Amino acid sequence: MSGEVAGLSAEELRGLDADVEAALDDGDESRLRILGGGEISLVLGWPPAEPAFACRRLPLFPTRARFDAYRQALADYVGALRGRGVDVVETELIPLERDDGRVAGYAAQPVLAPESLAPAVIAAADPVAGHPLVEALVETALGAVGPRLGIDAQLSNWTWEEGRLRYLDVTTPMIWDAEGRPRLDIDLLVRPLPALVRAPVRRFLGPRILDGYREWRGIANDLLGNLIKERLDPWIPVFLAPVNRELDPPLDERAVRSYYRSDARLWEWLLRFRRLDRAWQRHVRRRPYEFLLPPPVAR
């Protein structure tokens, strides 16, 4: 996946990477232009003054071979999504090789108008009247999901502009091989976690989380729960109608809220572990912490 995001050079990305490394060294993130983020990572704008690109830095790859394997999985994932009718925003994965053999990978996309982001579109509309985005999102996500392909259909992963629905977050390639094994290097998911919890998350939690995104009930729960996180609760009944056309038994708002409470607790605990690990690394071991952490989420 290269050449899709015109205008972002490796030299410019090295400037962003230098700012990231400086922020990790001294703990001061004020030099970074933070555009947003999810449960795992931050989205950084470049150049900082007037961002034209939205970039996610992935956990450092130990070798170029591991980076190349991830890049192929990502390319195959985007291709599979597009083959199922998902309009994926142009994405470029750019490697920056380190002297020690490790590789920093950045996924870069063009910066999109904030008002085109799906949560902003929905927040500006009347839930009583509904919105064509709702049907388009549910139909698109339903068309993509299958035994070997998953999608995170949360509202925050979509844009809507002039009737065009586009998908943003592909950095967790939810694609499986013919034997049912995830193509995603799960080590990439667990590396930001403290060493003590990596093994159980890698063996039990990681695969279970991924599996939830290749079956409609799991996707629907996550989509509807995200409405609570985005303070868009009045839209839950509007989304439930099309979501439930493919579910038996159907979901109701009580089940959605129960799911969201459980999911929120999981991510809160994982972020708490990561913050404790960062404090340990910086203040006890006196060494840089190599991951940018998302801010606490108001739930």
C-alpha positions as CSV (number, residue, x, y, z in Angstrom):
1,M,0.0,0.0,0.0
2,S,2.0,2.9,-1.2
3,G,1.5,6.0,-3.3
4,E,-2.2,6.5,-2.4
5,V,-1.7,9.5,-0.2
6,A,0.0,12.0,-2.5
7,G,2.3,14.6,-1.1
8,L,3.6,13.0,2.2
9,S,7.3,12.3,1.8
10,A,9.5,10.1,3.9
11,E,11.4,13.3,4.9
12,E,8.3,14.9,6.3
13,L,7.4,11.7,8.1
14,R,10.9,11.7,9.7
15,G,10.1,15.1,11.0
16,L,6.9,13.7,12.6
17,D,8.8,10.7,13.9
18,A,11.4,13.0,15.5
19,D,8.7,14.9,17.3
20,V,7.1,11.6,18.5
21,E,10.5,10.3,19.8
22,A,11.2,13.6,21.6
23,A,7.7,13.4,23.2
24,L,8.4,9.9,24.3
25,D,11.8,10.8,25.7
26,D,10.7,13.8,27.8
27,G,7.0,13.0,28.3
28,D,6.0,16.3,26.8
29,E,3.4,15.8,24.0
30,S,2.7,19.5,23.5
31,R,4.7,19.5,20.3
32,L,2.4,16.9,18.7
33,R,-0.8,17.9,16.9
34,I,-3.3,15.3,18.2
35,L,-6.3,15.0,16.0
36,G,-8.0,12.2,17.8
37,G,-7.6,8.6,18.9
38,G,-9.3,5.4,20.0
39,E,-8.8,2.9,22.7
40,I,-5.2,2.0,21.6
41,S,-3.5,4.8,19.8
42,L,-3.5,8.5,18.8
43,V,-4.0,10.1,15.4
44,L,-1.4,12.8,14.8
45,G,-1.7,15.7,12.3
46,W,1.2,16.7,10.0
47,P,2.4,19.4,9.6
48,P,1.4,20.5,13.0
49,A,0.3,24.1,12.1
50,E,-2.1,23.1,9.3
51,P,-2.4,19.3,9.1
52,A,-2.9,17.8,5.7
53,F,-2.3,14.3,6.8
54,A,-3.6,12.1,9.7
55,C,-1.0,9.6,10.8
56,R,-1.1,6.7,13.2
57,R,2.3,5.3,14.4
58,L,2.1,1.6,14.9
59,P,4.1,-0.2,17.6
60,L,7.7,-0.6,16.5
61,F,8.3,-3.7,14.4
62,P,11.3,-5.8,15.5
63,T,12.4,-6.5,12.0
64,R,11.7,-5.4,8.4
65,A,10.3,-8.9,7.7
66,R,7.6,-8.4,10.4
67,F,6.8,-5.0,9.0
68,D,6.5,-6.4,5.4
69,A,4.2,-9.2,6.6
70,Y,1.9,-6.6,8.3
71,R,2.0,-4.4,5.3
72,Q,0.8,-7.3,3.1
73,A,-1.9,-8.2,5.5
74,L,-3.1,-4.6,5.6
75,A,-3.1,-4.4,1.8
76,D,-5.0,-7.6,1.5
77,Y,-7.5,-6.4,4.1
78,V,-8.1,-3.1,2.3
79,G,-8.5,-5.0,-1.0
80,A,-11.0,-7.4,0.6
81,L,-13.0,-4.6,2.1
82,R,-13.1,-2.7,-1.2
83,G,-14.1,-5.9,-2.9
84,R,-17.1,-6.1,-0.6
85,G,-18.2,-2.5,-1.4
86,V,-16.5,-0.7,1.5
87,D,-15.1,2.7,0.3
88,V,-11.9,2.8,2.3
89,V,-10.2,6.2,2.6
90,E,-6.9,6.4,0.8
91,T,-4.2,5.0,3.1
92,E,-0.4,4.7,2.8
93,L,1.8,2.7,5.1
94,I,5.3,4.1,5.3
95,P,8.3,2.5,7.0
96,L,11.1,4.3,8.8
97,E,14.0,2.0,9.4
98,R,16.1,2.4,12.6
99,D,19.8,1.8,13.0
100,D,19.0,-1.1,15.4
101,G,17.0,-3.0,12.7
102,R,13.6,-2.0,14.0
103,V,11.0,-0.3,11.8
104,A,8.6,2.5,12.7
105,G,5.5,2.2,10.6
106,Y,3.1,5.1,10.0
107,A,-0.3,4.7,8.4
108,A,-1.1,8.0,6.7
109,Q,-4.4,9.3,5.4
110,P,-5.5,12.7,4.1
111,V,-7.1,15.0,6.8
112,L,-10.8,15.1,6.3
113,A,-13.2,17.9,7.2
114,P,-14.3,17.5,10.9
115,E,-17.9,18.0,9.9
116,S,-17.7,15.0,7.6
117,L,-16.9,12.6,10.4
118,A,-19.9,10.4,11.1
119,P,-20.4,11.3,14.8
120,A,-20.5,15.0,13.8
121,V,-23.0,14.3,11.0
122,I,-25.3,12.3,13.3
123,A,-25.0,14.8,16.2
124,A,-26.2,17.6,13.8
125,A,-29.3,15.6,12.7
126,D,-32.6,14.8,14.3
127,P,-32.9,11.2,15.5
128,V,-36.7,11.3,15.0
129,A,-36.2,12.0,11.3
130,G,-33.3,9.6,11.0
131,H,-30.5,9.9,8.5
132,P,-29.5,8.1,5.3
133,L,-26.1,7.4,6.8
134,V,-27.7,4.9,9.2
135,E,-29.0,2.6,6.5
136,A,-25.8,3.0,4.4
137,L,-23.6,2.1,7.3
138,V,-25.5,-1.0,8.4
139,E,-25.9,-2.2,4.8
140,T,-22.2,-1.6,4.1
141,A,-21.0,-3.3,7.3
142,L,-23.3,-6.3,6.7
143,G,-22.0,-6.7,3.2
144,A,-18.4,-6.9,4.5
145,V,-18.6,-9.3,7.4
146,G,-17.9,-13.0,7.0
147,P,-15.9,-15.9,8.3
148,R,-12.6,-14.5,6.9
149,L,-13.3,-10.8,7.0
150,G,-14.2,-8.5,9.9
151,I,-14.9,-4.8,10.3
152,D,-15.1,-2.4,13.2
153,A,-18.3,-0.5,12.3
154,Q,-18.2,2.0,15.1
155,L,-19.6,5.4,14.0
156,S,-16.2,7.1,14.7
157,N,-14.6,5.0,11.9
158,W,-16.8,6.5,9.1
159,T,-17.2,9.7,7.2
160,W,-20.2,11.0,5.3
161,E,-20.0,13.7,2.7
162,E,-22.5,14.4,-0.1
163,G,-24.1,10.9,0.3
164,R,-20.7,9.1,0.2
165,L,-19.9,6.8,3.1
166,R,-16.2,6.1,3.6
167,Y,-14.3,3.9,6.1
168,L,-11.3,5.2,8.1
169,D,-9.6,2.8,10.5
170,V,-7.9,-0.2,8.8
171,T,-4.8,-0.4,11.0
172,T,-6.1,-3.5,12.6
173,P,-6.5,-5.8,9.6
174,M,-9.3,-8.2,10.5
175,I,-8.6,-10.9,7.9
176,W,-8.2,-14.6,8.4
177,D,-6.5,-17.3,6.3
178,A,-8.2,-20.4,4.9
179,E,-7.4,-22.3,8.1
180,G,-9.1,-19.7,10.2
181,R,-5.9,-18.1,11.6
182,P,-5.8,-14.3,11.9
183,R,-3.4,-12.6,9.4
184,L,-2.9,-9.9,12.0
185,D,0.3,-10.2,14.0
186,I,-1.4,-10.3,17.5
187,D,2.0,-9.4,19.0
188,L,1.4,-6.0,17.5
189,L,-1.8,-5.6,19.6
190,V,-0.3,-6.8,22.9
191,R,3.2,-5.1,22.6
192,P,1.9,-1.8,24.1
193,L,0.7,-3.7,27.2
194,P,2.8,-4.4,30.3
195,A,4.9,-7.5,30.0
196,L,2.9,-9.2,32.9
197,V,-0.4,-9.2,30.9
198,R,0.8,-9.8,27.4
199,A,0.8,-13.6,27.4
200,P,-2.8,-14.0,28.6
201,V,-4.1,-11.2,26.4
202,R,-2.2,-12.8,23.4
203,R,-3.6,-16.2,24.1
204,F,-7.1,-15.6,25.2
205,L,-8.4,-12.0,25.0
206,G,-6.9,-10.9,21.6
207,P,-8.3,-13.7,19.5
208,R,-11.7,-13.3,21.3
209,I,-11.8,-9.6,20.6
210,L,-10.9,-10.1,16.9
211,D,-13.5,-12.9,16.5
212,G,-16.2,-10.5,17.6
213,Y,-15.7,-8.4,14.6
214,R,-16.4,-11.2,12.1
215,E,-19.9,-11.9,13.3
216,W,-22.8,-9.5,13.1
217,R,-24.0,-9.6,16.7
218,G,-20.6,-8.6,18.0
219,I,-20.2,-5.9,15.4
220,A,-23.8,-4.6,16.1
221,N,-23.1,-4.5,19.9
222,D,-20.0,-2.5,19.3
223,L,-21.6,-0.1,16.9
224,L,-24.5,0.6,19.2
225,G,-22.4,0.8,22.3
226,N,-20.2,3.4,20.6
227,L,-23.3,5.6,20.3
228,I,-23.3,5.8,24.1
229,K,-19.6,6.7,24.2
230,E,-20.3,9.5,21.6
231,R,-23.2,10.8,23.7
232,L,-25.6,9.9,20.9
233,D,-27.9,7.7,23.0
234,P,-31.1,9.0,21.3
235,W,-29.9,7.4,18.1
236,I,-29.9,3.8,19.6
237,P,-33.5,3.0,18.6
238,V,-32.8,4.5,15.1
239,F,-29.9,2.1,14.6
240,L,-31.6,-0.9,16.2
241,A,-34.2,-1.1,13.5
242,P,-31.9,-1.9,10.6
243,V,-29.4,-3.8,12.8
244,N,-32.0,-6.2,14.0
245,R,-33.2,-7.2,10.5
246,E,-30.3,-9.6,10.5
247,L,-30.4,-10.7,14.2
248,D,-32.5,-13.4,15.9
249,P,-33.0,-12.9,18.8
250,P,-32.9,-9.1,18.3
251,L,-30.9,-6.7,20.4
252,D,-32.6,-4.2,22.6
253,E,-31.3,-1.1,24.3
254,R,-30.9,-2.8,27.7
255,A,-28.6,-5.5,26.1
256,V,-26.6,-2.8,24.3
257,R,-26.1,-0.8,27.6
258,S,-25.0,-4.0,29.4
259,Y,-22.5,-4.8,26.6
260,Y,-21.1,-1.3,26.7
261,R,-20.6,-1.3,30.4
262,S,-18.6,-4.5,30.2
263,D,-16.6,-3.3,27.2
264,A,-15.8,0.0,28.8
265,R,-14.5,-1.6,31.9
266,L,-12.2,-3.8,29.9
267,W,-10.6,-0.9,28.0
268,E,-10.5,1.2,31.1
269,W,-8.5,-1.5,32.9
270,L,-6.2,-2.0,29.9
271,L,-5.5,1.7,29.7
272,R,-4.9,1.8,33.5
273,F,-2.3,-1.0,33.2
274,R,-0.6,0.9,30.4
275,R,-0.4,4.1,32.4
276,L,1.0,2.3,35.4
277,D,3.6,0.7,33.1
278,R,4.5,4.1,31.7
279,A,5.0,5.5,35.2
280,W,7.2,2.5,36.1
281,Q,9.3,2.7,33.0
282,R,9.9,6.5,33.3
283,H,10.2,7.1,37.0
284,V,11.5,3.8,38.4
285,R,13.6,2.3,35.5
286,R,14.5,5.8,34.2
287,R,14.0,4.8,30.6
288,P,11.7,6.2,27.8
289,Y,8.3,4.7,27.3
290,E,7.9,3.9,23.6
291,F,4.1,4.2,23.2
292,L,1.8,7.2,22.9
293,L,-1.3,6.7,25.1
294,P,-4.8,7.9,24.3
295,P,-6.2,10.3,26.9
296,P,-8.8,9.0,29.4
297,V,-12.2,8.6,27.8
298,A,-15.2,10.3,29.3
299,R,-17.8,7.5,29.3
